[in-house]
């Protein structure tokens, strides 16, 4: 159980400073990409888009990025739910161990 918890925490990442490849880091990157996609759409809609300006920004449609964000958020929910289960099991085991000592 301790090993599973460590794996899940590593997969999730540190909320304050997520390491590359973690769910939180991927979520952060996707939000930046979504913002860039919105900027690209604004540039194109305003008719101000030059090839250089739009080439620097993401080419994925915002709906695709939102779908990826939802997928990451759902995975984060599953990981956090499992972490809560593990913590509850560990607390119950610790409580049982204390009762057995008495």
ChimeraX attribute file (.defattr): number of C-alpha atoms within 10 A of each C-alpha:
attribute: neighborCount
match mode: 1-to-1
recipient: residues
	/A:1	11
	/A:2	10
	/A:3	8
	/A:4	12
	/A:5	17
	/A:6	12
	/A:7	12
	/A:8	17
	/A:9	16
	/A:10	15
	/A:11	17
	/A:12	23
	/A:13	19
	/A:14	14
	/A:15	10
	/A:16	7
	/A:17	9
	/A:18	18
	/A:19	16
	/A:20	11
	/A:21	13
	/A:22	16
	/A:23	23
	/A:24	22
	/A:25	18
	/A:26	20
	/A:27	20
	/A:28	14
	/A:29	14
	/A:30	19
	/A:31	16
	/A:32	14
	/A:33	20
	/A:34	22
	/A:35	16
	/A:36	19
	/A:37	21
	/A:38	16
	/A:39	15
	/A:40	23
	/A:41	18
	/A:42	13
	/A:43	15
	/A:44	14
	/A:45	10
	/A:46	9
	/A:47	9
	/A:48	11
	/A:49	15
	/A:50	10
	/A:51	8
	/A:52	8
	/A:53	12
	/A:54	18
	/A:55	11
	/A:56	10
	/A:57	17
	/A:58	17
	/A:59	13
	/A:60	13
	/A:61	14
	/A:62	19
	/A:63	11
	/A:64	10
	/A:65	18
	/A:66	15
	/A:67	12
	/A:68	16
	/A:69	19
	/A:70	12
	/A:71	13
	/A:72	18
	/A:73	16
	/A:74	12
	/A:75	14
	/A:76	19
	/A:77	13
	/A:78	13
	/A:79	19
	/A:80	15
	/A:81	12
	/A:82	15
	/A:83	18
	/A:84	13
	/A:85	13
	/A:86	16
	/A:87	15
	/A:88	12
	/A:89	13
	/A:90	14
	/A:91	12
	/A:92	12
	/A:93	12
	/A:94	12
	/A:95	11
	/A:96	11
	/A:97	11
	/A:98	10
	/A:99	9
	/A:100	8
	/A:101	6
	/A:102	5
